[in-house]
Amino acid sequence: MGGDALAETFRDQKAKAAQNGKTVSEIIEERIDWMKTPVRKPDGEMRPRLEAWENTASHLRRFLSARLGKKLAREVTKNDIATLSNDIVAGEFGKPSVSNARHMRKAASALFNWAAEAGRDYVSASPCVNLPKLDAEHARTRVLSEDEIRIFWHGLDDEDLMQSWDRRTRLALKFELVTMLRSSELLGAHRDELFDLDGENPRFDVPLKRVKKRRVIQQPLSDLAVEIIKEALRGSNKQFVFASPLGDKPLHRKAMADALRGDKRKGKVRTPGICQLLGLKPFTPHDLRRTSATLAGDLGFDDAWIAKCLDHTASKKAEVVVPSVTGKVYNHSKRMKEKRAVLDGVAAELRRIIGKSAAKAVEQDRVRLIA
């Protein structure tokens, strides 16, 4: 064998050894770089390859890297992943959480499948196969009562009590209750996405990049929703409706959740959250969506109509199979009318509930709830 051939063989062996010798932490960081690399999306914008990369990165670093980071990736076993999963459920990484264990498994499985692809070959096969089943997670069912809605709504307007929390953050919380939109969909609301605010058919177009299922949402706006938007924009030259106090950019994606639960450091509350300040049982922004949907259901609206407002897939029972073009174009008018009927109904119901606005009445509700 000639010298050039020997040199090439040596280089190949060295490269193979380097691949086999990568630690879990090393392939995690390489995977994160790959996930966050901008690529052109269907709408023409350049965005990270995996747009939820931050959440995935968090689970990889917090759990997998913390426990197995120094281990060679090719030496990780199914038992390692199963033990880590069990320890997360048992609370060895903080609060016991089946959800965190499930997310860790999903992130780890994607990591090792990626690491085993041709061209990388950091591992020969994924260790995340045939793992013991995790216990089922209990669905969240938190729905605010009428008394809680009233306390929450008027409490958000109490500037003395809420001085620690930005007004636009509080308006965003109201907006989620009124529109049924997800926090990630509404927080980035831009002036250019609002239409006909002073007309008969106001609406908010959420671009697909902010929508969970990567499709444009056209959400009709009730008169109550329009009031919230106009207050958020009043006296502001910023382009974002719920703009951050730090500049013309949207509020942080966790701003609403942080405002509800408060600011904590090492388990200690530094700034009481809105729930604590108002004496309300803790809830999340997503619970506001559920509360709004429950109000719509109690008003007698069809589940399929409510599902459209939530951007959920309709049940098989209610779903009508139609050609894609029909669903996207010809059925659009009917869908908007149904959604507007639901959201207008919810707005009217909320006005009825919050109409008992006297401070004395609100305080009576608070005392009754606390008792």
Secondary structure, 3 states (H helix, E strand, C coil): CCHHHHHHHHHHHHHHHHHHCCEHHHHHHHHHHHHHCEEECCCCCEEECCCCHHHHHHHHHHHHHHHHCCCEHHHCCHHHHHHHHHHHHHCCCCCCCHHHHHHHHHHHHHHHHHHCCCCCCCCCCCCCCCCCCCCCCCCCCCCCCHHHHHHHHHHHCCCCCCCCCCHHHHHHHHHHHHHCCCHHHHCCCEHHHEECCCCCCCEEEECHHHCCCCCCEEEECCHHHHHHHHHHHCCCCCCECCECCCCCCECCCCHHHHHHHEEEECCEEEEECHHHHHCCCCCCHHHHHHHHHHHHHHCCCCHHHHHHHHCCCCCCCCCCCCCHHHHHHHCHHHHHHHHHHHHHHHHHHHHHHHCCCCHHHHHHHHHHHHC
